[in-house]
């Protein structure tokens, strides 16, 4: 009993004697600023790990004169947004992409990989340190950084169920604008029973005028049934002109 009481008493005495605590009690603004400076608990830094991801994944829009409201290309610009950035990348709101991962595969996929999300969110959780300037690669503004080169492609609107009477080599999808309110899913049911998951858009993205280009062209033989759901939705299928020998 006695030992326990002594053990409990000692740390309290130490805290009471701490000059930092007295100063904090005397000046509330100091207490606030102490708690605002979180301890650094991560090895990840802006200069070494995080800046590269931002240059390639965010700066196309978040740069001076870009389409996003604020630039995110320097530590000073990014640091005040750290908490919001973590939230945006964990919820996959940023970078805006809209297509559900794993349903179709796209060569202009703008979304972050899971390791990239882990680096950004652990960095923010660990206090978002800047790191040594030695490692910083300066940002080079190459203008619009995204893959905006679209392959030559025909268009055909798909609504509800469409039966193909000739071969089509599908190269991508352009959501119709305006897209209405909700989600959209396009699947192709091949005559041999296979189902191609082409795209699943969670919600229309009012910010973006995006086309989704398949990682590889998808060859759809005659007799394939395209299904666009829900019935009220429609989408433009992009395809190579005419009949083309498959890969
Ligand atoms: C295609 C353009 C584009 C890309 C790429 C992009 N953003 Fe954004 N971002 C926007 C636009 C536009 C807004 C403002 C409208 C909105 O919030 O939706 C925004 C808003 C934000 C906000 C503010 C959200 C809030 O709390 O109001 C954060 C934080 C953010 N982006 C972080 C990022 C990060 C981090 C990346 C890269 C990993 C990124 N963005 C990539 C266009 C983009």
Boltz pocket constraint, residues with backbone or C-beta under 6 A from the ligand:
constraints:
  - pocket:
      binder: B
      contacts: [[A, 53], [A, 54], [A, 57], [A, 58], [A, 59], [A, 60], [A, 61], [A, 62], [A, 67], [A, 68], [A, 69], [A, 81], [A, 84], [A, 85], [A, 88], [A, 89], [A, 94], [A, 95], [A, 96], [A, 112], [A, 207], [A, 208]]
      max_distance: 6.0
